[in-house]
Each structure stands twice: as structure tokens, then as C-alpha cells.
Amino acid sequence: MTNIAIIGGTGLAKLAELEIIKQEEIDTPFGKPSASLTYGKLFGRDVIFLPRHGGNHTIPPHMINYRANIHALKDAGAEKIIAIAACGTMDDAFAPTSLAIPDQIIDYTWGRKHTFFEDGLADVTHIDFTNPYDEKLRQALIKSCRQANVQFSGYGTYAAAQGPRLETAAEIKRMEGDGCTMVGMTGMPEAALARELSMAYACCAVSVNWAAGKTEAEITMEDIIHCLGEGMTNIRGMFEELMVML
């Protein structure tokens, strides 16, 4: 049984290098996850893969059943989660096509089922979320990026936006004022749910566009897809190094 799970985001509904052993459709007390769990070997290491937007990328960020996804991975034996996320960037050190390993997160989402601790509790439960990402796993990602010789930033504050629309220039300016360096739509409640189940969780973000208002150019899906293609090459290089370390 593997203890490593990979959650794929936009542009990573499938892992080309994954040698698939089996796929398992499962249910959880919180409903069905985004897709079947895929078990296989990635660069020789056993992993579980789950695309958070579904196998055909049809589930928008605000409709993802985050609780089912995390619960399913926990039940499958995963102890570590590497979350891949496409992001807009506000930071020159995280230019389009490059990677970043964020160390903080700010949650701007609303209305999402964001905790397992709701019903049937013996007592109200709180988690320490001072540092939302597991530092040991974060450092492994940083070392992997360095050894793969890909352009990356080893820090950053992830702004978790509601989506599915992109942000306004004023919203990005506000997020920058709050200290954010990148913006995505799936970082929360995913990170907090993993912490609630005592799973090590770290994010590897790929920059796919300059955030709204950072340039005069319109943000287009064509440009995002182009940057995703180059960024995923960097992701693959990172994974090849990471699988040796974990």
C-alpha cells in the first residue's frame, strides 16, 4: 500500500509517466470523490493519483467535493499529499511557466464544505493551522525543483479565490496588499481538510498567467493552456527527482 498521493489540478488530469496498476471507484461518508483513485508507479514509486476536477476536467473549483477527495485518499492509506495547482502570479520570482512551493495561504472562498468536524462531535475540535503546509514535504519539493534544474520559487502566499471566474484587477490589488504572491481556486479547503486528518500536505503551483491588472494584456485560455504545457514539463522533472526522495 502506497503512502503518497498526488492531486492533479488544471492541466494534470492524467499523469503520462504513471504506470497504472488499477483504478478503484469508491464512496465515502461525504459522497464520491472527483474521480476513481488511480494506483500506479511514477518513476518507480507507488502512488495514488486523483484529478480534483474529474478525469475530463468538468468539475469547477467551487463544486469539487473536497471532503470526499481527502477522505478517500486517507482511506486508501495515503499519508502524504502533493497537490498540483495552476495559479496566476503577482510575483516576478514566479513568472509564467515556472513553479512555486507556497508556505502560506489566505482563504477568500465561501460556501464550501470546509471541515470534517461538524456532526456527532464529543467536543468542538480545532486544528493548528499556523503553517498550513507540511514543512518536511515542502522542503522535499524545493530540493526536487533545484535538482531538476527548473525555474521555481521556494516561498509564496497562495490566495484561494472562489472562482470559477478569474479575478478583477482590484481584487488582485487587495490580495497583494494582504501579502499574496499567487492566486488559485482550489487551495482551500483542501489544505485544511488534510490537516484535520493528520495528512502531510504540500502544494506545487505552476504559474499559468500574470494575475489581473499585472499587465495590460487580456488573460486568455489560449495563453493559459500554452503556459500549462511548458509548466507541466517542469512538473514532470520535479516528480522524477521527488519520487527518489520520498
N, C-alpha and C positions, 0 to 999 in steps of 0.2 A: 504494500500500500504506500503510495507516494504522499509526501507531506507538503509538496509545493503546488500551489495553484496559480494560474495566470488568468487574469480577467482582461479580455481584449476589448478595446474601445473602437471608435470610428477608424476604419482602415485596417482593423485587425480582427475581422470576423472569423478568419481562418489563419492557422499557422502553417505556412508552406513546408517548413522543415520538420513539422511534427509527424512522427511515425505513429499513426493511430493504431491502438490496440483494441479498444472497444469504445462504444458510446452507450450511455445509460440515461434513459428518461426517468426522472424521479419526481416525487412530490414532496412537499414539506408542510408543516403546520401552518405556513404562511402562504401556501399556494405553490404554483410551479415556477421554477427559475426561468430565465430568459431563453434557455435552450437546453438540450441534453448535455450532460457532462461528457467531455471527450477525454479519455485516458490514453496516454501515449508516451513516447520517448522524444525528448527535444535535446538534440546534441548529446545523446546518450544518457540523459537523466529523465527519470519518471516524473511526469507532471500531469496535472488535471487542467484542462482548458475550458473556459466558459466565456462566450461572447456576450457582453452585457446588453447589447442592442438586438440580440437574437441572431440566428445563423444567417439571415438575409438582411440584416440591418434595418429592421422595420419597427423597432420599439423606440420611441422618442425618450429623451432623458427623464422627463417628468413622469413617464408611465412605466419605467423599469421597476420590477418588483425586487428592490434591493434586499429586503429581508429574506426572501426566498433564495436569492442568489448566494448570500453569505451563509445562510443556514445549510444549504445543500452542500457547499464546499466543506463546511465543518463536519457534517455527517459523513462525507466521503473520506475524511481523515486528513484534510489539509490543515497545516499549522502555520504556513507562510503564504501570503498572498502578494503577488506582484501585479499591480494594476497599471495597465497602459491607458493613457488618456491623451486625446488630441486637444490642444489648447491654443487660444490666441495669446499673444505675448505683448507685454508692456516694457520689456527689459531688453536692452541691447545685447546682454550676455546670453539671451535665449532667442536668437534670431530664427526666422522660419527655416524649417528642416532640422534644426538642432534639437537636442534633448535637454531635459532638466529633471532634477531629483528634488522636488519641493520638501521643505522642512516644516512648513506651517500651512494652515488652511483657514479661510474665513467662509462661513456658510451664509449665503444670501438666498437660499432656496426656501420654499414654503409649501405646506400642504402635503409633503411626502411622509410616508410611514417611516419614521426615523429611529425607532427603538424597538428592542425586543422586550423591554421592561415596562409592560403596560397592565396586563391582566394576571390575576392569580398570584400576586406577589405576597411573600411573607412580610416584606418591608420594602419601602421605597429604595430603589437602587440607583447609585450614581457611579460613573466611571471617571477616573482621572484622564483628562484629555489635553493636558498641558502641552505635551508633544504628541501630535496626532499620528505621526509616522514612527514605525519601529526603527530606532537608530542603527541597530546592527544590520538590518536588512537594507536600510538606506545607504550605509557605508559600502555594502557589497555591490549595490547598483553603481555607486560612484566609482569604485575600483574597476568594475567591469567596463564602464564607459571609457575610463582612462586607458585600460589595457587594449580596448578595441580601437583606440585612436579616433574616436568620434567627437565631434564638437558637442559640448554639453556644459551645463551649469549645475553645480553641486548644491544649490540652495534655491529658495524661492517660496513665496506665499501664494497658494492656489486660491483663487476666488471661485467659489462654487455658485454659479448662476443658475437660475431656474430653467431657462430655455423654453421651448426649442428655438425661439428666435435668437439672433445674435444681439449684442448689447448696443445701447446708444453711446455716443461719444461722451455724454455727460455721466453715464453710469460708469464707464471706464475711468474717467477722471476721478470720480468718487472712490472707486476701488483702489486706484493708485494712491490717493490720499490716505486710504486705510492701510497702505503698505503692501498691497498685492502686486505681484510681478507677472502673473499669468491668469487666464480665465478659462474655465471649462464648465461643464454642466453635470458631471457625474461623480465628482469627488466626495460629495456628501449626499446621503448619509452613509455611503459605502465604508468610508474610513472608520466612522464611529461604531457602526454595526460590527465590524471586525474586532474592534477593541472590546466591545461588550461580550464577545465570545472568546476573548483571550487569544486572538489570532494575530500574528505579526503581519503588519500591512505596510507596504511602501508603494509609492507611485513613481512611474517613469513617464513623464509628459513629453510629447513631441509637439513642437511648435508648427502650426499649420498656417498661421496668418498673423499679421500685426493687428492688434485689437483696434476696435472702432476709434477713429479720431487720431490714431498714431501716425497715419499717413493720409494724404488726400485721396488715395485710390479707393474705389469701391471694393468691398470684400465679396468675392465671387466663389461659387462652389468649384469652378474650374481651377482657380488658383489654389484653393484648399486641397483639392484632390492631387494636384501636382506636388505640393509640398508634402502631403502624406506619403506619396510614393517614395520620395527621397528620404523622408524621415524614417520610414519603415525599414529601409536598408540599414540605417543606423541602429534601429531596434534589434534587427537580426544580429548585427555584430556584437551588440551588448549582450544578448542572450547567449551567444556562443561562449563568451567569456564567463558569464554568470553561472551557467549550468555546471561548470567545473568547480566553482567555489562553494555552492550551497550543498 
